[in-house]
Amino acid sequence: MNTNSQKIGTELTFPLEEKFDTITAPVIQTELEKQLVDVTKLVLDFTMTTFLSSAGVRAVIWAERQMKSRQGTMVLRNVNEQLKEVFVMTGLDNILNFE
């Protein structure tokens, strides 16, 4: 996995893979865990993401919990309508912040 994450101050923007699934989700979680040091705002960028599995949804929930435990925030950016529907069907659209 090649991530072009960008950290400016305490904000980390983390672009996600085209497929956010059982293969990529654990790798993304491991990478995020390394990069979340001193981060108060996490931006998960879905610009390139075209597929989201339940494993990807679990990883998003994990990231949200990580940020809350650190007194931080998380935003989902550039979520297309198809992927947004997954969050709506799971009821997470009421919990997560979208830009």
DAVENMO-V491004 format. One record per backbone hydrogen bond with DSSP energy under -1.0 kcal/mol. CO is the residue of the C=O (numbers start at 1). NH is the residue of the N-H. Records with the same first field share a line. If there is no record, write none. Layout:
CO=NH + NH
This chain:
6=13
8=11
10=40 + 41
11=8
12=43
13=6
14=45
18=50 + 51
20=53
21=25
24=28
25=29
26=30
27=31
28=32
29=33
30=34
31=35
32=36
36=39
40=73
41=12
42=75
43=14
44=77
45=16
51=20
53=57
54=58
55=59
56=60
57=61
58=62
59=63
60=64
61=65
62=66
63=67
64=68
65=69
67=72
68=71
73=42
75=44
76=99
77=46
80=84
81=85
83=87
84=88
85=89
86=90
87=92 + 93
88=91
92=95 + 96
97=76
